[in-house]
Amino acid sequence: MGLASDLKIIYHMAVHPIRGGSHKERLESFYSGQASGYDDFRKRLLKGREQLYRSVPMAKGDVWLDLGGGTGSNLEYVKGRIPGLGKVYVVDLSTSLLKVARERFARNRWSNVEGVEADVTVWVPPEKQVDVVTFSYSLTMIPDWFAAIDHALRLLKPGGHIGVVDFTVSRKHASAPNRQHPWFTRTFWPAWFAMDNVFPNPDHLPYLQRRFERESLIERIGSVPYIPLIKMPYYQFVGRKRAE
């Protein structure tokens, strides 16, 4: 992958019109032309994924849902754990990204990993309840993000863990321990990302902290490829479902 691949990705992110009457159709319109180069470019754009996935507790035999998991690249960060897990589901609405994911699963010979094309706000695994749920830069692309979080909470067993890494902007008046971002950050980045139907939301992080017992929270800023000088805030959150 090189400059030509980057230019193709940037074209689809910044120039190519996103069409479709449904969320699924819009996702496929956005990703179908860039799926082959997705992982290389996103590795430089989407910060904090490896640290987040390695910090989420997972035990032998656990069932794990990676919601909005795209190409399945997140599994590479914990590939040593995969054989010991009971089942892993990578759930996404994009046919193109899941095609890349299934090729990855076959290449790694992960017989306990399955790609599922479904809506993460409603899909229920055969096990009914799971041990781990993760969202990697997917909440900002899910229109009913609150429904996705509530559904994850229902699917988790008491004591189960959720891990989320994503872009963020603070509320105008953020409450501790959340960081306060300046006006430019709160204004520029949501407008810029909205062109790709990505919506950093000041309520994501407070809602996660309300619904789950917080185990860890890290907020940082990261560079965006080909956009010098200014950086985008992101967070890594690990929470636990309270005992019922």
GIUR-V385534 format. One record per residue. N is the residue number from 1. RES is the residue in one small letter. PHI is phi in radians with two decimals (* if undefined). PSI is psi in whole degrees, -180 to 180 (999 if undefined). OMEGA is omega in degrees with one decimal (NA if undefined). Layout:
# GIUR-V385534
n=N res=RES phi=PHI psi=PSI omega=OMEGA
n=N res=RES phi=PHI psi=PSI omega=OMEGA
This chain:
# GIUR-V385534
n=1 res=m phi=* psi=142 omega=-178.7
n=2 res=g phi=-2.68 psi=-152 omega=-175.7
n=3 res=l phi=-1.07 psi=-41 omega=-178.8
n=4 res=a phi=-1.05 psi=-42 omega=178.4
n=5 res=s phi=-1.15 psi=-41 omega=178.6
n=6 res=d phi=-1.07 psi=-43 omega=-179.4
n=7 res=l phi=-1.11 psi=-37 omega=177.1
n=8 res=k phi=-1.13 psi=-43 omega=179.2
n=9 res=i phi=-1.10 psi=-47 omega=-178.3
n=10 res=i phi=-1.09 psi=-37 omega=177.1
n=11 res=y phi=-1.02 psi=-47 omega=-178.3
n=12 res=h phi=-1.24 psi=-26 omega=179.5
n=13 res=m phi=-1.43 psi=-35 omega=-169.3
n=14 res=a phi=-1.99 psi=-20 omega=-173.1
n=15 res=v phi=-2.10 psi=-48 omega=-175.6
n=16 res=h phi=-1.06 psi=126 omega=-178.8
n=17 res=p phi=-1.19 psi=141 omega=177.2
n=18 res=i phi=-1.64 psi=119 omega=-176.5
n=19 res=r phi=-2.04 psi=160 omega=175.5
n=20 res=g phi=2.40 psi=145 omega=180.0
n=21 res=g phi=-1.53 psi=-17 omega=-179.8
n=22 res=s phi=-2.12 psi=165 omega=177.5
n=23 res=h phi=-1.04 psi=-41 omega=178.5
n=24 res=k phi=-1.06 psi=-45 omega=-179.5
n=25 res=e phi=-1.13 psi=-39 omega=179.2
n=26 res=r phi=-1.19 psi=-40 omega=176.9
n=27 res=l phi=-1.07 psi=-45 omega=-177.9
n=28 res=e phi=-1.19 psi=-36 omega=176.0
n=29 res=s phi=-1.07 psi=-38 omega=-178.0
n=30 res=f phi=-1.30 psi=-42 omega=-170.4
n=31 res=y phi=-1.66 psi=-22 omega=-171.7
n=32 res=s phi=-1.05 psi=-35 omega=-178.0
n=33 res=g phi=-1.50 psi=-5 omega=-176.6
n=34 res=q phi=-2.22 psi=6 omega=-174.8
n=35 res=a phi=-1.03 psi=-38 omega=-175.9
n=36 res=s phi=-1.16 psi=-31 omega=179.8
n=37 res=g phi=-1.85 psi=10 omega=-173.9
n=38 res=y phi=-1.00 psi=-51 omega=-170.8
n=39 res=d phi=-1.13 psi=-42 omega=-176.9
n=40 res=d phi=-1.12 psi=-45 omega=-178.4
n=41 res=f phi=-1.24 psi=-44 omega=-177.9
n=42 res=r phi=-1.16 psi=-25 omega=177.7
n=43 res=k phi=-1.06 psi=-32 omega=179.9
n=44 res=r phi=-1.58 psi=-20 omega=-178.0
n=45 res=l phi=-1.61 psi=-42 omega=-171.8
n=46 res=l phi=-1.68 psi=97 omega=-174.2
n=47 res=k phi=-1.47 psi=155 omega=169.0
n=48 res=g phi=1.44 psi=3 omega=-176.0
n=49 res=r phi=-1.19 psi=-47 omega=-177.4
n=50 res=e phi=-1.05 psi=-46 omega=180.0
n=51 res=q phi=-1.09 psi=-42 omega=179.9
n=52 res=l phi=-1.09 psi=-50 omega=-175.1
n=53 res=y phi=-1.16 psi=-34 omega=178.0
n=54 res=r phi=-1.30 psi=-17 omega=-178.4
n=55 res=s phi=-1.64 psi=-13 omega=-179.6
n=56 res=v phi=-1.36 psi=124 omega=179.9
n=57 res=p phi=-1.09 psi=131 omega=174.5
n=58 res=m phi=-2.44 psi=134 omega=-178.5
n=59 res=a phi=-2.08 psi=162 omega=179.4
n=60 res=k phi=-0.98 psi=132 omega=178.5
n=61 res=g phi=1.52 psi=-4 omega=-178.5
n=62 res=d phi=-1.14 psi=152 omega=171.1
n=63 res=v phi=-1.80 psi=128 omega=-173.7
n=64 res=w phi=-2.18 psi=131 omega=173.0
n=65 res=l phi=-1.91 psi=123 omega=170.9
n=66 res=d phi=-1.82 psi=104 omega=-169.6
n=67 res=l phi=-1.63 psi=126 omega=-171.0
n=68 res=g phi=1.25 psi=37 omega=-171.0
n=69 res=g phi=-1.37 psi=-6 omega=172.7
n=70 res=g phi=0.98 psi=-120 omega=-175.2
n=71 res=t phi=-1.42 psi=1 omega=-179.8
n=72 res=g phi=1.32 psi=11 omega=-176.6
n=73 res=s phi=-1.15 psi=-24 omega=179.3
n=74 res=n phi=-1.06 psi=-29 omega=-178.8
n=75 res=l phi=-1.15 psi=-24 omega=-180.0
n=76 res=e phi=-1.11 psi=-27 omega=-178.6
n=77 res=y phi=-1.22 psi=-23 omega=-178.3
n=78 res=v phi=-2.26 psi=34 omega=-172.9
n=79 res=k phi=-1.06 psi=-25 omega=177.3
n=80 res=g phi=-1.19 psi=-24 omega=179.3
n=81 res=r phi=-1.46 psi=-26 omega=-169.8
n=82 res=i phi=-0.92 psi=-49 omega=-176.8
n=83 res=p phi=-1.03 psi=-27 omega=-177.8
n=84 res=g phi=-1.51 psi=-10 omega=-179.4
n=85 res=l phi=-1.41 psi=155 omega=-179.6
n=86 res=g phi=-1.24 psi=-47 omega=-179.2
n=87 res=k phi=-2.80 psi=143 omega=175.8
n=88 res=v phi=-2.22 psi=129 omega=176.1
n=89 res=y phi=-2.03 psi=125 omega=172.0
n=90 res=v phi=-1.81 psi=112 omega=-172.0
n=91 res=v phi=-1.92 psi=129 omega=-179.2
n=92 res=d phi=-2.74 psi=158 omega=178.3
n=93 res=l phi=-1.63 psi=-12 omega=-175.5
n=94 res=s phi=-1.54 psi=116 omega=177.5
n=95 res=t phi=-1.07 psi=-42 omega=-177.1
n=96 res=s phi=-1.12 psi=-44 omega=-179.8
n=97 res=l phi=-1.20 psi=-39 omega=179.6
n=98 res=l phi=-1.18 psi=-29 omega=175.4
n=99 res=k phi=-1.07 psi=-44 omega=176.2
n=100 res=v phi=-1.10 psi=-40 omega=-179.6
n=101 res=a phi=-1.08 psi=-46 omega=-177.9
n=102 res=r phi=-1.15 psi=-34 omega=174.2
n=103 res=e phi=-1.12 psi=-38 omega=176.8
n=104 res=r phi=-1.12 psi=-44 omega=-179.4
n=105 res=f phi=-1.07 psi=-43 omega=179.7
n=106 res=a phi=-1.14 psi=-41 omega=-179.5
n=107 res=r phi=-1.09 psi=-37 omega=179.8
n=108 res=n phi=-1.52 psi=-6 omega=-178.5
n=109 res=r phi=1.01 psi=44 omega=177.0
n=110 res=w phi=-1.56 psi=93 omega=-177.5
n=111 res=s phi=-1.28 psi=-17 omega=-178.5
n=112 res=n phi=-1.74 psi=13 omega=179.6
n=113 res=v phi=-1.98 psi=135 omega=-177.6
n=114 res=e phi=-2.32 psi=135 omega=172.5
n=115 res=g phi=-1.59 psi=132 omega=-176.1
n=116 res=v phi=-2.19 psi=123 omega=176.4
n=117 res=e phi=-1.59 psi=103 omega=-174.1
n=118 res=a phi=-2.85 psi=166 omega=177.1
n=119 res=d phi=-1.42 psi=120 omega=-174.6
n=120 res=v phi=-1.25 psi=-10 omega=179.2
n=121 res=t phi=-1.45 psi=-12 omega=-176.2
n=122 res=v phi=-2.34 psi=-21 omega=-172.9
n=123 res=w phi=-1.17 psi=136 omega=-179.5
n=124 res=v phi=-2.11 psi=127 omega=179.2
n=125 res=p phi=-1.26 psi=161 omega=178.8
n=126 res=p phi=-0.99 psi=-30 omega=-178.4
n=127 res=e phi=-1.28 psi=-13 omega=179.0
n=128 res=k phi=1.27 psi=-47 omega=177.0
n=129 res=q phi=-2.24 psi=150 omega=-172.8
n=130 res=v phi=-2.29 psi=171 omega=-177.3
n=131 res=d phi=-1.71 psi=-30 omega=-174.9
n=132 res=v phi=-2.45 psi=137 omega=172.8
n=133 res=v phi=-2.27 psi=136 omega=177.0
n=134 res=t phi=-2.31 psi=150 omega=172.8
n=135 res=f phi=-2.27 psi=120 omega=177.8
n=136 res=s phi=-2.03 psi=104 omega=-179.8
n=137 res=y phi=0.88 psi=37 omega=178.6
n=138 res=s phi=-2.00 psi=-29 omega=179.6
n=139 res=l phi=-1.03 psi=-36 omega=-179.4
n=140 res=t phi=-1.24 psi=-8 omega=178.7
n=141 res=m phi=-1.97 psi=3 omega=-180.0
n=142 res=i phi=-1.78 psi=114 omega=-178.1
n=143 res=p phi=-0.95 psi=-48 omega=178.6
n=144 res=d phi=-1.65 psi=63 omega=-175.0
n=145 res=w phi=-1.09 psi=-35 omega=178.3
n=146 res=f phi=-1.11 psi=-37 omega=177.3
n=147 res=a phi=-1.17 psi=-36 omega=178.0
n=148 res=a phi=-1.13 psi=-42 omega=178.6
n=149 res=i phi=-1.17 psi=-45 omega=-180.0
n=150 res=d phi=-1.10 psi=-39 omega=179.1
n=151 res=h phi=-1.17 psi=-41 omega=176.7
n=152 res=a phi=-1.05 psi=-41 omega=178.8
n=153 res=l phi=-1.08 psi=-42 omega=178.6
n=154 res=r phi=-1.13 psi=-37 omega=-176.5
n=155 res=l phi=-1.31 psi=-26 omega=-177.8
n=156 res=l phi=-1.29 psi=140 omega=170.8
n=157 res=k phi=-1.22 psi=153 omega=173.3
n=158 res=p phi=-0.96 psi=131 omega=-175.9
n=159 res=g phi=1.55 psi=-7 omega=178.4
n=160 res=g phi=-1.24 psi=164 omega=-172.7
n=161 res=h phi=-2.01 psi=146 omega=172.5
n=162 res=i phi=-2.09 psi=140 omega=175.3
n=163 res=g phi=-2.24 psi=132 omega=-178.4
n=164 res=v phi=-2.35 psi=133 omega=170.3
n=165 res=v phi=-2.29 psi=133 omega=-175.4
n=166 res=d phi=-2.95 psi=167 omega=171.3
n=167 res=f phi=-1.17 psi=155 omega=178.9
n=168 res=t phi=-2.66 psi=154 omega=164.3
n=169 res=v phi=-2.34 psi=148 omega=-176.2
n=170 res=s phi=-1.43 psi=165 omega=167.0
n=171 res=r phi=-1.16 psi=164 omega=178.8
n=172 res=k phi=-0.99 psi=-39 omega=176.9
n=173 res=h phi=-2.20 psi=91 omega=-176.6
n=174 res=a phi=-1.34 psi=146 omega=177.5
n=175 res=s phi=-1.71 psi=143 omega=177.1
n=176 res=a phi=-1.04 psi=143 omega=9.7
n=177 res=p phi=-1.59 psi=11 omega=-176.5
n=178 res=n phi=-1.30 psi=144 omega=-178.5
n=179 res=r phi=-1.28 psi=151 omega=174.5
n=180 res=q phi=-1.73 psi=124 omega=179.4
n=181 res=h phi=-1.75 psi=148 omega=179.2
n=182 res=p phi=-1.21 psi=166 omega=-176.6
n=183 res=w phi=-0.98 psi=-44 omega=-177.1
n=184 res=f phi=-1.05 psi=-45 omega=179.5
n=185 res=t phi=-1.08 psi=-44 omega=-178.0
n=186 res=r phi=-1.20 psi=-21 omega=-175.9
n=187 res=t phi=-1.76 psi=-48 omega=-173.3
n=188 res=f phi=-1.20 psi=-52 omega=-171.4
n=189 res=w phi=-1.15 psi=-43 omega=176.0
n=190 res=p phi=-1.05 psi=-38 omega=178.9
n=191 res=a phi=-1.18 psi=-40 omega=-178.2
n=192 res=w phi=-1.18 psi=-47 omega=-178.1
n=193 res=f phi=-1.26 psi=-25 omega=-178.7
n=194 res=a phi=-1.08 psi=-23 omega=177.4
n=195 res=m phi=-1.06 psi=-26 omega=179.0
n=196 res=d phi=-1.84 psi=18 omega=-177.7
n=197 res=n phi=1.03 psi=36 omega=172.5
n=198 res=v phi=-1.93 psi=126 omega=-170.8
n=199 res=f phi=-2.22 psi=87 omega=172.1
n=200 res=p phi=-1.02 psi=129 omega=-170.4
n=201 res=n phi=-2.20 psi=130 omega=-179.3
n=202 res=p phi=-1.17 psi=-11 omega=-178.6
n=203 res=d phi=-1.69 psi=-10 omega=-178.7
n=204 res=h phi=-0.99 psi=-56 omega=-174.3
n=205 res=l phi=-1.17 psi=-45 omega=175.5
n=206 res=p phi=-1.02 psi=-37 omega=-179.1
n=207 res=y phi=-1.19 psi=-42 omega=176.4
n=208 res=l phi=-1.03 psi=-42 omega=-177.8
n=209 res=q phi=-1.23 psi=-25 omega=176.5
n=210 res=r phi=-1.34 psi=-37 omega=-173.4
n=211 res=r phi=-1.51 psi=-23 omega=-176.3
n=212 res=f phi=-2.23 psi=153 omega=172.5
n=213 res=e phi=-1.32 psi=116 omega=-175.5
n=214 res=r phi=-1.25 psi=128 omega=173.8
n=215 res=e phi=-1.79 psi=-35 omega=175.1
n=216 res=s phi=-2.73 psi=149 omega=177.5
n=217 res=l phi=-2.55 psi=124 omega=176.3
n=218 res=i phi=-2.20 psi=129 omega=175.0
n=219 res=e phi=-2.08 psi=129 omega=-178.2
n=220 res=r phi=-2.47 psi=178 omega=172.8
n=221 res=i phi=-2.15 psi=148 omega=-177.9
n=222 res=g phi=-2.39 psi=153 omega=179.1
n=223 res=s phi=-1.30 psi=155 omega=176.9
n=224 res=v phi=-2.01 psi=127 omega=-177.9
n=225 res=p phi=-0.90 psi=131 omega=175.6
n=226 res=y phi=1.21 psi=9 omega=171.9
n=227 res=i phi=-2.08 psi=97 omega=-175.5
n=228 res=p phi=-1.35 psi=163 omega=168.4
n=229 res=l phi=1.35 psi=-44 omega=-178.1
n=230 res=i phi=-1.83 psi=148 omega=-176.2
n=231 res=k phi=-2.19 psi=156 omega=-175.6
n=232 res=m phi=-1.81 psi=129 omega=177.0
n=233 res=p phi=-1.24 psi=146 omega=172.7
n=234 res=y phi=-2.52 psi=165 omega=-179.9
n=235 res=y phi=-2.36 psi=158 omega=172.1
n=236 res=q phi=-2.21 psi=120 omega=-176.2
n=237 res=f phi=-2.16 psi=130 omega=171.9
n=238 res=v phi=-2.12 psi=124 omega=-179.4
n=239 res=g phi=-2.27 psi=168 omega=-177.4
n=240 res=r phi=-2.26 psi=138 omega=175.9
n=241 res=k phi=-1.28 psi=128 omega=-178.4
n=242 res=r phi=-1.16 psi=149 omega=177.6
n=243 res=a phi=-1.09 psi=139 omega=-178.2
n=244 res=e phi=-1.49 psi=999 omega=NA
